[in-house]
Amino acid sequence: MIRIVEPTFSEEEKRAVLEIIESHQITRGRWTQTFQEEFARFLGVEHCFTVCSGTVALFIALKALGVDKGDRVIVPAMSFMATIDSVYLACGEPVVVDVDEYFTMDLNQLEDAVKRYSPKVVMPVHLYGGMADMENIMFLADRYGFYVVEDSAQAHGAQLKDKKAGAWGHIGAFSFYASKNVPMGEGGALTTDDPEIARKIKQWIDFGEHPAFNVRITEFQAAIGTLQLRKLKERNERRRAIAKKYTELLSEHFKTPKERPHSYHVYHLYTLMHPERERVVEELGNREIDARVYYTYLLHELRNAEHLPTPNAERFRREVFSIPVHPYLKDQEVELIIGTLLNSVSSGKIV
Ligand SMILES: Cc1ncc(COP(=O)(O)O)c(C=O)c1O
């Protein structure tokens, strides 16, 4: 089976885990400190706080920005359910908008929704590893006065112009779940440049002015995350090389993913589209190639949320599927995937 995700570790992770056991410092130690410092430096931000998951990072981000009963939070129609669930958990009211040709928040609709709903927070998602239109979203944030939380769970190292995902908004939220480009098993982080926001985040993490959860990670997770982070650049480059090959050889028959101009896509997932998606995915499965649909649902349908019309997301949802693009794919596996896809549609070109 060619798996769609393949977290891969080496001797140094094993050694680090053993050293932690022997040191008896299994939580709140130097690895957690090191990860926070290295991740902040990697993104070019002042503050990074690790937490136990991406969902918790999104929830704390919203609470730190003051989201409470009735506050509107705008999210895109296509994402993992945690994006919208974090809004409900924070007692906010989500409003769902459509996505653009890059699978990220549609800017024109965003402006309409902002005028209509006066949101406290807008939460773009860098879906599949491709950047949302952060420059214009931040422009609207200044103009209309809302906060921006970037759901960067799928975008470690992605970049638009001179800034990385998680460094554009008031807060960046990350996941280090096992399938992510930086895997810890489970884990998350919040990033910010703003000292006051950093102080508020801390209140949710370190027990402070109000009741809070324990959301810490262990030293094991932090060590694995740190060592994985050090390999991220090289791994993202390999993902991009595989994606380039897919796009070159498949775009005549499939709608292949587009890269936003001036951006660096990190291909957490390589997601393409075909009107006969079910048949194509089945044929991939028959050849032991793990292809999956991310996501079968739209966020407003899943949670019956307030929304604007979402024609793009509705079409994409019927046609999208993702194929393996992880950095440990062998060249022959990439060729097998391409060959299988081309065979599955040999009867006609996409229009
Ligand atoms: C876009 C997005 N947001 C949020 C999350 C939530 O992260 P976690 O699973 O670590 O809670 C994930 C991934 O799982 C995700 O893909």
The ligand as an ORCA input file, in Angstrom:
! r2SCAN-3c Opt
* xyz 0 1
  C      -7.103     22.859      8.994
  C      -7.041     22.190     10.339
  N      -7.404     22.879     11.426
  C      -7.337     22.346     12.648
  C      -6.888     21.054     12.859
  C      -6.922     20.498     14.241
  O      -5.711     20.027     14.696
  P      -5.640     18.821     15.763
  O      -6.037     17.564     15.073
  O      -4.207     18.839     16.193
  O      -6.568     19.180     16.882
  C      -6.472     20.297     11.750
  C      -5.955     18.924     11.825
  O      -6.183     17.992     12.359
  C      -6.571     20.881     10.445
  O      -6.213     20.177      9.369
*
